Amino acid sequence: MDKRHHHPNPRDLQTRRLQSKHGIAGPSARVIAELFYGAKRNG
């Protein structure tokens, strides 16, 4: 796997990084995660 010969779209790369980090691609991923885990904790 030589990444030097592969040039993915920077936007796609950023989205994939966000998805791998939070599971959700978006600026409000952290807010959604907090709400989701908060609701899970409360019941």
Kinemage of the C-alpha trace (Angstrom):
@kinemage 1
@onewidth
@group {chain A} dominant
@subgroup {mainchain}
@vectorlist {calphas} color= white
{ca met a 1} P 0.000 0.000 0.000
{ca asp a 2} L 1.908 3.027 -1.266
{ca lys a 3} L 0.046 6.192 -0.302
{ca arg a 4} L 2.451 8.356 -2.304
{ca his a 5} L 0.797 7.246 -5.539
{ca his a 6} L -2.714 7.573 -4.131
{ca his a 7} L -4.251 11.047 -3.847
{ca pro a 8} L -7.701 10.918 -2.211
{ca asn a 9} L -9.924 13.967 -1.991
{ca pro a 10} L -8.897 16.073 1.031
{ca arg a 11} L -12.577 16.550 1.832
{ca asp a 12} L -13.200 12.803 1.777
{ca leu a 13} L -10.134 12.229 3.945
{ca gln a 14} L -11.371 14.781 6.488
{ca thr a 15} L -14.824 13.181 6.545
{ca arg a 16} L -13.354 9.716 7.024
{ca arg a 17} L -11.203 11.000 9.893
{ca leu a 18} L -14.253 12.510 11.576
{ca gln a 19} L -16.260 9.322 11.082
{ca ser a 20} L -13.502 7.172 12.551
{ca lys a 21} L -13.188 9.565 15.498
{ca his a 22} L -16.804 10.089 16.483
{ca gly a 23} L -18.779 7.730 14.279
{ca ile a 24} L -20.656 10.803 13.011
{ca ala a 25} L -19.359 13.213 10.392
{ca gly a 26} L -20.391 16.723 11.354
{ca pro a 27} L -19.583 19.758 13.517
{ca ser a 28} L -22.217 18.767 16.087
{ca ala a 29} L -20.899 15.216 16.488
{ca arg a 30} L -19.766 15.952 20.037
{ca val a 31} L -23.118 17.507 20.967
{ca ile a 32} L -25.013 14.529 19.542
{ca ala a 33} L -22.712 12.121 21.363
{ca glu a 34} L -23.204 13.982 24.661
{ca leu a 35} L -26.981 13.955 24.247
{ca phe a 36} L -26.970 10.291 23.267
{ca tyr a 37} L -24.774 9.157 26.162
{ca gly a 38} L -26.622 11.468 28.550
{ca ala a 39} L -29.963 9.911 27.588
{ca lys a 40} L -28.476 6.417 27.928
{ca arg a 41} L -27.211 7.237 31.411
{ca asn a 42} L -30.543 8.698 32.533
{ca gly a 43} L -32.533 5.725 31.481
